[in-house]
């Protein structure tokens, strides 16, 4: 069995109207890190008449923080993006999320479409690598 141990790199896409965006699908490590940051476990007592008290776990998920972190790890880099003053927009976590949450869905739709294509490509590749049984 051959294993590829190199770190997942982003794929560069030309953005319609100018510029480019580099994207990658999140890895298992990304998902685990995001889950650790965004999920809080809260125990609570559950009582039902005639049964002993049970201590159960309730997960509280910060969905907004989770979406922000997924955007940040999926959007690796970009170039030639400018604001209305013709100042280049730096690629950082704050700007990634500003662009993904704009009223105009152009950037968000582009990113989501390309990430979907990357996921589908990875699934096809994994299927091709599985031995026939």
N, C-alpha and C positions, 0 to 999 in steps of 0.2 A: 504494500500500500504506500502510495506517495502522498505526502502532506505538504501543502503550500503554507509556510509559516510567515510569509511577509505580510506586513500591515496593509489593510485595505486602502487603496488610493482612490481619489475622486476622479470623476469623468467630467471633462470640460464640454459644455454645450454653448453654441452661439445663441445669443438672445435676439429675438426678432427686433429690429429697429436699432441694433447696435449693442455692443458689449458681449460679455460671456459670463457664464456661471459654472462653477465646478461643484458637483454634487456627489454624494456617496450615500449608500444605504447604511443605516445604523448597524453596528455589530452587536453580538450578544453582550459584550462588555459595555457598550454604550447603553443598551437597554437596562442592564443590571445597575450601572452607575446612576442612571436617571431614576430608576425605581427606588433606589436607596435614598436619593435626594427628595423624592416627591411623594412617597408613601409613608404615612405615620400609622403605627399600630396602636390602637387604644383598646385596652381590655374593658369589658363591661360584665355586670352580673346579670344572669338570666335566671329568673325564678318562675316555676310553674307549679301550681298547686299539686301537692302529692309527690313531687319529685325533688331531689336534692338540688341545691343551688349550684349553678354552673358558671364558671368564668369563661367567657368567650372573647374572641378577638374581633375587632371592627377596624377595617382599613379605611383611612381617610386619605384620599388622593388629591393632591394639588394639581388639577388638570391644566391650569394655566401655566404653571411652572414647567410641567411635563411637556406641553406643546412648545414652549420657548426653548427648552433644552433639546428637544428633537430637531427643531429648526436649526439651532446652533450647530449640532453635530452633523446634520445632513447637508447643510450649505457650507462647503469647505472654503470657497473663495469666490470672488468675482472681480471683474475689471471693466473699465470704461462705462461705469454708471455715474451719472451726474445729477445734482439737484437743479432746481430752477435757476440758481445763480451760476450754473456751469462749474460748480465745485465738485470734484470727484467725491463720491460717497465711499467712505472707508468700510471695508467688510469686517464688521464686528458683531457681537451677539445682539446688541441693541438695534443696529440697523437691519440685521437679518429679520428680526421680529417686526420692526416697523414696516418693512416692505411686505412681509407675509400677511400683515393685518390691515393693509391699506384698503380703502373703499373700492378702489380700482383693482379688480382681481387678476390683472394681467401677469404680474410677477408670481403670485401664489399659484395660479393655474399652470403656468409654465413649469414651476418647480414640482408641483404635484404630478403633472404629466410625465416629466422626465424621471422622477423617482419611481413611478409606477413601471415605466419601461425598464429601469435598472433592476427592479425586483423581479419582473418577468424574465429578464435575461438571465439573472442568477438562478432562477428556478429551472429554466431550460438547461442551463449548464450543469446544474446538480443532477438533473434527470439523466443527462447524457453520460455523466461520470459513474452512475450507479451500474454495477455489473448486472448483466441479465441473469435471472435465476430460472 
